[in-house]
Amino acid sequence: MSVPGPDKLMWSHVKSIIRNEDCICKFINITNACIDLGHWLSYFKTSIMVVIPKSNKVSFDSLKLYSSIILLNTIGKLFKKIIGEFLQFHIISNSFIYPSQLRGLKQRSTIDAGVALTYIIWSGWVKNLTTSTLAFNIAQFFPSLNHQLLSLILDKVRLDHKISMFFKNYLVERKTKYLWNDFISSLFNVNVGVEQGSALSLIFSALYLSSVCLSLENCLKILKIPIFIISFVNNELFISQNKSISHSNANLFCSYNIISSLLA
């Protein structure tokens, strides 16, 4: 029931098409051709960004008072799901994802985050330790992903060369129109970040944050600061345990400053 993108196709249409075995084979053939050629069609690089005022606000004089929804071509979303299945299997089976990076990945969900947090708290009780947590959101995360760093990370995960070349082409020359009520703009270039809501963007973000979390973990080891990290896409949770709450909070504050510097 999701809103269709520029191609005006609903998922119900796509499901009707792929019930035919020949059609689903053609979809897979097109996906394979895109990877073999290292080329993502410009048709799938076009989107519509719907600007929506946030509810219950007195005034709307700041960009923070608006949110956006990106509408993508539905057929392109299907292709990304096919590619995402392969990529996710590869990076998880080869341990390229930070162990406590949850959501957007198979068998890693909100329930897993709750179970992990509960286990840590109960383990602390056994040792007479109090648990302090710091939860925060990485603002403007998806629109801010650095393409150069993301390309380097994709090179590090030992993908086949033609797949690496495909992703480098996938990230560039994207265009979007802005929709505000009845007004729709002309096309603008969008050569930063990744598309929020795309099946591939969740995997990109997991890889991207894994490198940040590993860097943070190394810094904390040098400083001898014991912190548990749970990453839920762009929502982070730091957990500190100590007999002194003030020591725990100091460790959380220091960890927060380090990850802020890493992300900046």
Secondary structure, 3 states (H helix, E strand, C coil): CCCCCCCCCCHHHHHHHHCCHHHHHHHHHHHHHHHHHCCCCHHHHEEEEEEEECCCCCCCCCHHHEEEEEEECHHHHHHHHHHHHHHHHHHHHCCCCCCCEECCECCECHHHHHHHHHHHHHHHHHCCCEEEEEEEECCCHHHHCCHHHHHHHHHHCCCCHHHHHHHHHHHCCCEEEEEECCEECCCEECCCCCCCCCHHHHHHHHHHHHHHHHHHHHHHHHHCCCCEEEEECCEEEEEEEECCHHHHHHHHHHHHHHHHHHHC
